[in-house]
Amino acid sequence: MKTKLRLASVFLMLSGIFILSTSFSDSSTKNWEYVPVFMKRADLEQSVSYQSTVREMENPGKIYYKSPYIYINERYKGVHVINNSDPYHPVKEGFIVAPGCIDMAVKGNILYLDNAVDLVAFNLSTKQVTKRIQNVFPEPVSPDNRFYYGSNRGDYILVGWKKNPNKN
């Protein structure tokens, strides 16, 4: 009886592993609502920059206030910078490009943000990256809470998710 129970539990475990490995393979994403977006590690490390051009908000996330500025995360893309010196007339001043960004915090004059899997310290006065620590965070989860476990990515990092144009 114990042997049959052990065999059944081993069979169930192996079946579960097989199902999980096939449901998260590269080819299975064709039916997902969102597909992963990748960037080369070298490009990711050069990607954080300040642009004085203003962008429209498409998918805003977290908001951080440090007088007189409001920082609004644009999920997976970066941070909007808004001057709130006159709360009745806030002025959009720029955008900090940071692929994979979904969270941020400010201490002193440093904006800490995630650049996909990396933690980046961005000096708000000089508008430059002052420090980067690699592989601090897990890869971002899709908007519908899926993880991507594809293989053979080489030096590519998952930086975000976009709507799947091929979804059935």
MOCORBEL-V511251 format. One record per backbone hydrogen bond with DSSP energy under -0.5 kcal/mol. NH is the residue of the N-H (numbers start at 1). CO is the residue of the C=O. If there is no record, write none. Layout:
NH/CO
NH/CO
This chain:
5/1
6/2
7/3
8/4
9/5
10/6
11/7
12/8
13/9
14/10
15/11
16/12
17/13
18/14
19/15
20/16
21/17
22/18
23/19
24/20
25/22
28/25
29/26
30/27
31/28
32/29
35/162
37/160
39/157
41/155
44/40
45/41
46/42
46/43
47/44
49/97
51/95
58/56
61/73
64/71
66/69
69/66
70/82
71/64
72/70
72/80
73/62
73/71
74/78
75/59
75/73
76/101
77/74
78/74
79/96
80/72
81/94
82/70
82/80
83/91
84/68
84/82
87/85
89/86
91/83
93/81
93/91
94/81
95/51
96/79
97/49
97/95
98/77
100/76
101/98
105/112
107/110
110/107
111/122
112/105
112/110
113/111
113/120
114/103
115/118
116/114
117/115
118/115
119/133
120/113
120/118
121/131
122/111
122/120
123/121
123/128
124/109
124/122
127/123
128/123
130/121
131/121
133/119
134/132
136/117
136/133
137/117
142/146
145/142
149/24
149/147
156/153
157/39
159/37
159/157
160/37
162/35
164/33
165/163
167/164
